[in-house]
């Protein structure tokens, strides 16, 4: 019989039948890795693709710059300004705002009603939005049409992120590592694949049409690769299902406000626990008498409040299904959201500092004496940042860091250092910035995966699904604020 380590460090047996448990486990981890990759893929490639398409349309240079992820000319310097910085007319933060605002709006509103939409329909909507973004940008004939394509990519990414994060509560928490690694890999894979295909001679339009395979892979990963628990509500809303007869018996954890039980209810609960086994979601025939359980086949072991079988994590509670006490009321969701602030605020700060650097400062850190042009230096800044993000978002398999606020402080130090470096221009060469940018990506990626890991671990079973989707607003809010802040900073430095 195989064993696996639980969140508390204990070793719990996994029931296997011809290694089926191990296969199912890796199918789910791989499935979430692909979902993370595909979910962020369209978002990553859309800006550079829109820029190339607009160039083919021979639009005005200023209009093209508005949609470009890199507003640097290939010749190395921008001759349209006479300041000490090699500035562009429009900050890349303006592009960032156009990208992030649809995602932010979705993440702010959707957690309060998205539970009424079954997961299967949500995934189909994400797939349709991603495919529409590729088609709109590839066949765009106007600036507005290209912007609409970027908006569709943003909608797909935002809805997909909050949906797939909340989906993880139905699986072993290890799938969070797969999801985080996949989202980190999207930045590297998206940029490299688009560049490679265009470099070998394919037109941007043909390249984008080839990338329509990505939404198809997302759909296949979800519907055919993941192994769902038997009770998973694929095509139906879970509203009103499985109401608890005794809501006080539900699993509670420190993140949420706890309602005190009266002494009589506690006594009845203790007496019941002596005779019965807590129910586990996805497991039929639970709640047997202790004597009957002792006679059960050893192939079905129950361990404490968690059982892992066939790669699924079985959370045991009075009824055993996330949301089994019915839908959270609006007031309960607001209480849960207040409890999530200790996770959301540090994550927002990390991403604020991160994108303040990426969109407000990096384009101003140009070293004329270096062998790379300004465009090449900026491209490498972004590529190395994505590599750092990929490795740190994959780190959940190796290590976990509870104090995410430490990463927030370190990222703010990075932002302060590079702001001073832009003003005084004391950094000696581009490789120094390369190293700082990799470090920046490592901090940001680690903050993301550890935030959601500990939300999943410390949230009560009834609130967990809502908490995972609601907390996803943290990174988007920080990115949006950084975009608003970086635009006046860019204008200030370019006026010097």
LINUR-V436802 format. One record per residue. N is the residue number from 1. RES is the residue in one letter. PSI is psi in whole degrees, 0 to 359 (NA if undefined). OMEGA is omega in radians with two decimals (999 if undefined). Layout:
# LINUR-V436802
n,res,psi,omega
N,RES,PSI,OMEGA
N,RES,PSI,OMEGA
This chain:
# LINUR-V436802
n,res,psi,omega
1,X,130,-3.12
2,X,161,3.09
3,X,152,3.05
4,X,158,-3.09
5,X,130,3.12
6,X,179,-3.13
7,X,332,-3.14
8,X,358,3.12
9,X,355,3.13
10,X,156,3.09
11,X,123,-3.09
12,X,136,-3.14
13,X,143,3.02
14,X,126,3.13
15,X,125,-3.13
16,X,152,3.03
17,X,106,-3.09
18,X,44,3.09
19,X,17,-3.13
20,X,323,-3.14
21,X,317,-3.13
22,X,318,3.13
23,X,316,-3.14
24,X,320,3.11
25,X,311,-3.11
26,X,332,3.02
27,X,317,-3.13
28,X,318,3.10
29,X,315,3.13
30,X,322,3.12
31,X,316,3.12
32,X,330,3.07
33,X,315,3.12
34,X,323,3.11
35,X,319,3.09
36,X,318,3.13
37,X,309,-3.08
38,X,325,-3.10
39,X,321,-3.09
40,X,355,-3.00
41,X,310,-3.11
42,X,322,3.14
43,X,322,-3.08
44,X,316,-3.01
45,X,348,-2.92
46,X,321,-3.07
47,X,312,-3.14
48,X,324,3.10
49,X,318,3.12
50,X,321,3.12
51,X,314,-3.13
52,X,319,3.12
53,X,319,-3.13
54,X,328,3.07
55,X,321,3.10
56,X,331,3.12
57,X,354,3.13
58,X,44,3.05
59,X,172,-3.11
60,X,147,-3.04
61,X,322,-3.12
62,X,321,3.11
63,X,318,3.12
64,X,319,3.14
65,X,329,-3.12
66,X,330,-3.09
67,X,2,-3.03
68,X,138,3.07
69,X,333,3.08
70,X,113,-3.04
71,X,32,-3.10
72,X,134,3.13
73,X,150,-3.08
74,X,342,-3.06
75,X,350,3.06
76,X,314,3.14
77,X,156,3.13
78,X,113,-3.07
79,X,1,-3.08
80,X,2,3.12
81,X,159,-3.10
82,X,20,3.14
83,X,176,3.11
84,X,350,3.07
85,X,150,3.08
86,X,76,-2.97
87,X,158,2.98
88,X,154,-3.08
89,X,326,-3.09
90,X,133,3.10
91,X,147,3.04
92,X,345,3.08
93,X,333,3.09
94,X,320,3.08
95,X,320,3.13
96,X,317,3.14
97,X,318,3.12
98,X,329,-3.14
99,X,317,-2.90
100,X,335,-3.05
101,X,316,3.07
102,X,319,3.10
103,X,317,-3.13
104,X,316,-3.14
105,X,319,3.11
106,X,314,-3.09
107,X,332,3.10
108,X,320,-3.01
109,X,319,-2.95
110,X,322,-3.10
111,X,341,-3.11
112,X,350,3.12
113,X,349,-3.01
114,X,340,3.14
115,X,342,3.11
116,X,348,3.12
117,X,120,-3.12
118,X,153,-3.08
119,X,321,-3.13
120,X,317,3.12
121,X,324,3.12
122,X,316,-3.12
123,X,319,3.10
124,X,323,3.10
125,X,318,3.10
126,X,316,-3.14
127,X,315,-3.14
128,X,319,-3.14
129,X,319,3.13
130,X,315,3.12
131,X,321,3.11
132,X,323,-3.14
133,X,317,3.11
134,X,317,-3.11
135,X,318,-3.11
136,X,315,-3.11
137,X,322,-3.10
138,X,326,-3.12
139,X,15,-3.08
140,X,142,3.08
141,X,354,3.13
142,X,163,3.09
143,X,317,-3.12
144,X,324,3.13
145,X,321,3.10
146,X,320,3.09
147,X,320,3.10
148,X,322,3.08
149,X,319,3.10
150,X,320,3.13
151,X,318,3.10
152,X,321,3.10
153,X,320,3.12
154,X,319,3.11
155,X,315,3.13
156,X,316,-3.12
157,X,315,-3.10
158,X,312,3.13
159,X,321,3.14
160,X,318,-3.10
161,X,310,-3.10
162,X,330,3.12
163,X,314,-3.10
164,X,328,3.06
165,X,317,3.10
166,X,332,3.09
167,X,331,-3.09
168,X,341,-3.11
169,X,344,3.12
170,X,359,-3.06
171,X,173,3.01
172,X,141,-3.10
173,X,343,3.12
174,X,335,-3.13
175,X,340,3.05
176,X,325,3.07
177,X,319,3.08
178,X,315,3.12
179,X,310,-3.11
180,X,317,3.12
181,X,320,3.13
182,X,316,3.11
183,X,325,3.08
184,X,322,3.13
185,X,337,-3.13
186,X,322,3.14
187,X,315,-3.13
188,X,310,-3.07
189,X,320,-3.11
190,X,312,-3.11
191,X,315,-3.09
192,X,318,-3.10
193,X,317,3.13
194,X,316,3.14
195,X,318,-3.10
196,X,315,-3.10
197,X,321,3.11
198,X,330,-3.12
199,X,328,-3.12
200,X,1,3.01
201,X,356,3.10
202,X,145,3.09
203,X,156,3.08
204,X,323,3.14
205,X,314,3.13
206,X,322,3.13
207,X,316,-3.14
208,X,323,3.11
209,X,325,3.05
210,X,324,-3.10
211,X,358,3.01
212,X,346,3.08
213,X,336,-3.09
214,X,310,3.05
215,X,327,3.10
216,X,320,3.10
217,X,322,3.09
218,X,312,-3.13
219,X,316,-3.13
220,X,320,-3.14
221,X,319,-3.09
222,X,311,-2.99
223,X,336,-3.03
224,X,340,-3.09
225,X,317,-3.14
226,X,145,3.03
227,X,106,-3.04
228,X,150,3.00
229,X,152,-3.08
230,X,328,-3.07
231,X,7,-3.05
232,X,130,-3.10
233,X,82,-3.04
234,X,313,-3.04
235,X,16,3.13
236,X,152,3.06
237,X,146,-3.14
238,X,13,-3.10
239,X,125,3.04
240,X,3,-3.11
241,X,141,2.96
242,X,48,-3.13
243,X,137,3.13
244,X,139,3.01
245,X,333,-3.13
246,X,89,-3.06
247,X,335,-3.09
248,X,344,-3.11
249,X,354,-3.09
250,X,147,3.12
251,X,131,3.12
252,X,148,3.10
253,X,165,-2.95
254,X,338,-3.06
255,X,325,-3.04
256,X,158,3.11
257,X,133,-3.06
258,X,135,3.11
259,X,121,-3.08
260,X,140,3.12
261,X,152,3.07
262,X,163,-3.02
263,X,323,-3.11
264,X,318,-3.13
265,X,321,3.11
266,X,319,-3.13
267,X,317,3.11
268,X,323,-3.13
269,X,318,-3.14
270,X,320,3.12
271,X,321,3.13
272,X,324,-3.11
273,X,334,3.13
274,X,335,-3.07
275,X,345,-3.02
276,X,160,3.10
277,X,137,3.08
278,X,145,-3.13
279,X,148,3.13
280,X,133,-3.12
281,X,141,3.11
282,X,3,-3.10
283,X,117,3.14
284,X,155,3.02
285,X,35,-3.13
286,X,175,3.10
287,X,29,-3.13
288,X,158,3.03
289,X,155,-3.07
290,X,321,-3.14
291,X,319,3.14
292,X,323,-3.13
293,X,325,-3.14
294,X,335,-3.14
295,X,358,-3.13
296,X,154,3.08
297,X,141,-3.11
298,X,345,3.13
299,X,348,3.11
300,X,91,-3.11
301,X,141,3.07
302,X,127,-3.07
303,X,108,3.05
304,X,234,-3.11
305,X,2,3.12
306,X,135,3.01
307,X,136,3.10
308,X,124,-3.08
309,X,131,-3.14
310,X,34,3.07
311,X,2,3.13
312,X,154,3.06
313,X,123,-3.10
314,X,108,3.10
315,X,123,-3.09
316,X,130,3.07
317,X,193,-3.11
318,X,332,3.05
319,X,333,2.89
320,X,19,3.09
321,X,134,3.09
322,X,129,-3.10
323,X,14,-3.06
324,X,352,3.07
325,X,17,-3.10
326,X,174,-3.13
327,X,143,2.98
328,X,140,3.04
329,X,167,3.12
330,X,320,3.13
331,X,320,3.12
332,X,324,3.10
333,X,321,3.11
334,X,322,3.07
335,X,316,3.11
336,X,320,3.13
337,X,322,3.10
338,X,322,3.08
339,X,337,-3.13
340,X,350,-3.06
341,X,330,-3.14
342,X,342,3.03
343,X,319,-3.05
344,X,317,-3.06
345,X,310,3.10
346,X,322,3.13
347,X,319,3.11
348,X,319,-3.14
349,X,317,3.11
350,X,312,-3.07
351,X,331,3.02
352,X,308,-3.13
353,X,322,-3.10
354,X,311,-3.10
355,X,341,2.94
356,X,320,3.07
357,X,309,-3.01
358,X,318,-3.01
359,X,346,-3.14
360,X,335,-2.99
361,X,320,-2.99
362,X,324,-3.14
363,X,344,3.12
364,X,352,3.12
365,X,82,-3.10
366,X,134,-3.13
367,X,99,-3.04
368,X,329,-3.09
369,X,353,-3.11
370,X,154,-3.03
371,X,346,3.10
372,X,147,3.04
373,X,171,3.12
374,X,316,3.14
375,X,319,-3.13
376,X,320,3.09
377,X,314,-3.13
378,X,321,3.13
379,X,320,3.13
380,X,326,3.02
381,X,311,-3.08
382,X,322,-3.14
383,X,314,-3.14
384,X,325,3.05
385,X,315,-3.13
386,X,325,3.10
387,X,317,3.08
388,X,318,3.12
389,X,317,-3.12
390,X,313,-3.10
391,X,319,-3.10
392,X,328,3.08
393,X,344,3.05
394,X,358,-3.00
395,X,350,-3.08
396,X,337,3.09
397,X,339,-3.03
398,X,321,-3.05
399,X,159,3.13
400,X,142,-3.09
401,X,114,-3.08
402,X,323,-3.03
403,X,78,-3.12
404,X,334,3.14
405,X,333,3.08
406,X,319,3.11
407,X,326,3.09
408,X,315,-3.14
409,X,314,-3.12
410,X,323,3.12
411,X,324,3.07
412,X,325,3.05
413,X,318,3.07
414,X,313,-3.12
415,X,317,3.12
416,X,317,3.14
417,X,313,-3.09
418,X,332,3.05
419,X,314,3.10
420,X,322,-3.14
421,X,322,3.10
422,X,318,-3.08
423,X,313,-3.06
424,X,346,3.08
425,X,52,-3.09
426,X,352,3.13
427,X,136,-2.97
428,X,323,-3.04
429,X,169,-3.11
430,X,321,3.14
431,X,330,3.09
432,X,317,3.09
433,X,323,3.09
434,X,313,-3.11
435,X,319,3.13
436,X,321,-3.11
437,X,320,3.07
438,X,315,3.10
439,X,318,3.09
440,X,316,3.11
441,X,322,3.10
442,X,318,3.14
443,X,314,-3.09
444,X,315,3.14
445,X,320,3.12
446,X,322,3.12
447,X,319,-3.10
448,X,303,-3.02
449,X,324,-3.14
450,X,327,3.08
451,X,309,-3.07
452,X,332,3.08
453,X,313,-3.08
454,X,336,2.97
455,X,314,3.12
456,X,324,-3.08
457,X,324,-2.96
458,X,1,-3.12
459,X,143,3.07
460,X,152,-3.02
461,X,327,-3.10
462,X,326,-3.09
463,X,350,-2.93
464,X,317,-3.10
465,X,316,3.09
466,X,318,-3.08
467,X,319,-3.10
468,X,323,3.13
469,X,320,-3.09
470,X,323,-3.10
471,X,344,-3.13
472,X,347,3.10
473,X,341,-3.04
474,X,309,-3.11
475,X,319,-3.11
476,X,322,3.11
477,X,316,3.11
478,X,321,3.13
479,X,317,-3.13
480,X,317,3.12
481,X,323,3.12
482,X,323,3.11
483,X,316,3.12
484,X,322,-3.11
485,X,325,-3.05
486,X,333,-3.11
487,X,308,3.09
488,X,328,3.09
489,X,316,3.10
490,X,314,3.14
491,X,323,3.13
492,X,309,-3.12
493,X,323,-3.12
494,X,346,3.09
495,X,350,-3.11
496,X,NA,999
